[in-house]
């Protein structure tokens, strides 16, 4: 299997190195998952959502991950996927070549609930599904309130690899399908960790901003929210399941149409 690996934390982030190693692990009982082609942002791009670049060049440089060749793009996560599938992957393989699967991550921080909308990690995966390559986004919950906030990246990556293996053991996702995986904080990972397929929590975040002043007295605001406090949490949602220390899997769609309201608004327009 041929895999395009990308992320939003940047080419030098520990999460992508750990996931690359787990996917390429020759000591794993199934061996490497496939041939990995890595294209990731040159610098961190967290919370850039689905932004793409039009007015500046996308510079590409050669890098390495785990002593394997990789490419860094001076752009956003969605740029990396678009450029990789349109140009970089065919240039390095054959003119019509495409990977079988795109994997984005492993992100430093959970992408559960409404954070899915803001996530560059998820955007890179969704971009692949736009184009027609099935994709999986992988994110790790960082428990900053813990006495041991530094994650065990390798342990998390092995949990991600096991989860991905389970998802594709009978076949890849559909051509335009996206699956989002969240791994609980690594201090809670063990042999009893459960996996839950669940919907995303759709309640807003609790936003907090601190007003500060420059030396010249001008005011500005700095976000002090930690990103995982929600106005409400639905039972059975990805947020609730992740906070119960389960691995979560959420199938996503990029069709934002509210199909339940099409008839309503059609009647409103036609009856006026």
N, C-alpha and C positions, 0 to 999 in steps of 0.2 A: 504494500500500500504506500502511496506517496502522500506526504503530509506537508502542508504549509503551516509553519509555526510563527505566530506574531504576538504582540502584546500592546499595552499602552504605557507601561512603566519604563520603557526604553530598553535598548539592546543590552545594557550592562546591569539590568535589574537581577537580583538573586532569584526571583520567581521564575523567569523564563529559563535561566540556566538550570534550575532544579527540575523544571518540567521537561526540558530538552533531554536531560540526563535520564529521567525516568522513562521517557518515550523511546530512548535509544539504548535501554539497559540490556546488555547481552547476558547478564546474570539472571534476569527475570525468567520465570519458568516458561514463558512464551517467547522469550527473546525480544528484540526490538519490535516496536509496533509497526514501523515502516521506515521509509527513506524520508528524512526530514530536511526541508528547505526552509531556512529561517530568514525572515524579513521583518524588521521591527524598527520603531522610531529611534532616531539617533539620541533623543533626549526624552525625559519623562513627559507624558501627555495625559495624565490622569484627569478625569472629568471633562474631557474635551468633547464628549458625546460623539455625534456623527458628523462633526465638522470635516470639510475637505478643503484642499488648497487649489486655488485657481490663479492667483496673481503673483506668486513667487515660485521659483524653480524647486523641484524635488531633487535635491542633491542626494546621491547614493554613494556610500563608501563601503569598502570591504572591512569586515570585522570577524571575530571568531567567538564561538560559544562552545565551551568544553573542548577546545582545540579543533573544532569543526568550523568550516567556513560559514559565514553569515553576512547579511547585508543590512546596513543601517540607512534609513531614509529620513531626511530632514523634513518631516511632515507629521501628520496625525495618524492615528491608528487606521482609520478608514482609508487614508491615502496609501498606507502600506499594503493593505489588501488589494485595493484597486490596481496599484502599480504592479504588484507582484503577479496578479492573475492576468493582467493585460500585457505586460512586457517582460518582467524579470524572470518569471518562471519559464515562459516559452524560450527566452533567450538562453537560459542555462540548460534547457532540455531539448525540446523540439518546437517548431513554430505553432503546432496545434495542441501542445501538451498543457494539461491542467492537473493539479493535485486531486486526489480522491477525497480529501478531507482537509478543512482548515481548523486549526486549534489556536485559540487566543488565550494567552495567560502565561503563567499563573499570576493573577493580579494580587498586589499587596493591599488587601482590604476586600470585604464582602461586597458583592454586587447583587444585593437582594432588595426586594421592595422597589420603590420608585427610583432607587439608584440605578436600576437598569437603564432608565432614560438618559442619565448623565454619563454613563460608563463608556469610556473609550474602548475598554476590553470587549464589551458586548457589541459595540459599534463595529469593531473590526470583524467580528464573527457575522454580524448581520449583513455587512457589505458582501461577504462571500456568498451568503444565501441569496442576496439580490442577484448576483451574477450567475448563480446556479451551482455552487459548490456547497455541500452540506458542511455545517460548522458547529463547533463546540467552544463555548467560553468557560474558562476556569478561574475562579476567584477564591482567595483564602481570607477568612475572617481573622483580623488582627485584634485580639482582646487587649486593648490598651489599659484596661483597669486591672489586669492580672499582675501578680508579683513577678511573672516571667513573660513580659510582653514580646520578647524576641522569638519569632516563630522558628520551628524546625522545618525549614523549607524542603528538605529531602523527604521527611516523613509525610508532609502534605502532598508532595509530588507523587509519592507512591500511592497515596490514597486516591489522588486524581487518576493515576494510571489504572488502578483497579476499577474505578468507576467507569472510565472510558471503555476499558475492556468489556465490562458488563453490558454497556450500552450498544456496542457494535458487534457483539459475539454472533448475532444472527443476521447481521447486515448493517450497512451504514444508514444514517438518517436519510430522509428524502432529499432530493436535490436542492430544494429551497428551504430546508428546515434548519432551525437553530436550537441548540440545547444549552442552557446555562447551568453550570455546576458551581455550587458554593461548598467549600470545605470548612468545617468548624475549626476554631482555634486549636492549634496542634497539641496544647496541653490536655485537651479533652479527647483526642483521637486514640482509640484502642480497638481491640479485636471485637468489641461489642458495639461499635459505632454503627448506627442504622442509616439507611438511605431512604429518602422520601421524595417521591415525585409530586410536585405541588405547584399551585399557582403563585404568582407574585403578589405581594401585599401592595395595595394601590392607595394607601393613605399617605398624606403629605408628611414630609420631614418636619421636625421641630427646628426651625431656623433661629439662630442666635447670632447677633452681631455686636461687637464692642466698639463704641465710639472712642477714637483716639485723636490726638492732635500732633501736628508737625511742630518743629521748633519755632515756626513762624505763626503758629496759631490756627492753621487751617485744619478742618476736621476731616477725618476719613473713617472708614468702617472696616473692621477685620472680623471675618467669620470665626466664631468660637464654637460652633456646633461640631459634634464628632461624627455626624453622618449616619448614625444607626439608631437615632431616637425618632420614633414615628408618632404621629398624632393618635394613631390607633393601630392595632395589630389584629388581623383576622385569624381565627383559629384555623389551623391547617395550612396557612400561607407559608411562603418561603422564609419570611422573617421569624415566624413562630417556630418553625421546624429547625432553623439554624440556631436559634437561641436555646433550643432543647438539645443542642450539640449533635444534630443529625446532618449528614451530607444531603444537600438538596439538589434536585434536578428539576428545572423548569423549562418546558418547551415554549419558545417564543415565536411571535409572528411579527412581520414588519408592515402588515396591512393595518393602518390606523383607522380605517373606516369603522364607524359605529353602525354596523349593519342593522341593529335593532331599531335604529331611528330613521332609516332611509324612508320607510313608508310614511312615517309621521311627517317628516319635512316635505316629502313629495306631495302629501295631501295639503299641507299648509300653503305650498306654492300654487298648486293647481286650483285651490278653492278661494283664492283671493282675487 
